[in-house]
Amino acid sequence: MFALQMVALAAAVFAVFHAARQRKDAFTAVDKLTKPIWLGVLVASLVVIFLFGLNLLGLIAIIAVCVYLVDVRPRVDDIQRGPRW
């Protein structure tokens, strides 16, 4: 369980770092929540995972981090890269 919690913490730290480095308008350009909202969700998730571990609140926090990493991050990266041709 400890190893899973460390992996979840690492993913949350990566997600917070990634979201903080992105342009503010990139989030709204891909029809997602704004950058401050995503940063708030991710920081809150990081704190919950750190303090509570993998209980029910921790699982909700992990789901929030996974949504960012799987859905939001690729679209934000694509919009900032521009066309691929």
Number of C-alpha atoms within 10 A of each C-alpha: 8 9 8 11 17 14 12 24 21 13 17 27 17 15 21 22 14 15 22 14 8 15 12 13 13 18 22 13 14 13 11 16 13 14 18 13 11 21 18 12 16 24 19 16 26 24 15 20 23 16 11 13 20 19 11 10 15 21 17 15 25 23 13 18 27 17 12 22 18 10 12 19 17 11 19 21 14 13 14 13 9 8 7 5 3
